[in-house]
Amino acid sequence: RENSSENILSSANRLLLHEGRLMLAESTRLLDVYLFLFDDFLLITKIKRNKKKYGGSDTSSIPVCPSLTPELQSFIREGGFCTVLDQPIPLDRLILKNVEPV
């Protein structure tokens, strides 16, 4: 929902425990996603790459939040961004299972 997604990360008490890239199997295709694991929910975002080139400008000077992983900082500097794929999953409703590789 647009109105609730604006304040999704606004809690001052929320802690980012881990973040990283993952391939998500969705029916017949694989999605390149970036996960953010907070102490109260899991946020799945879809990785998008900007196809436009910025007229030879130096993208290394783009300011990026220093708390992000170097991988995500580099991705953002290259014009990439993440969009929220679905509603955050509360950790008290999340079940993890080991599966065999496909």
Order of alpha helices (4+ residues) and beta strands (2+ residues): alpha-beta-beta-beta-alpha-beta-beta
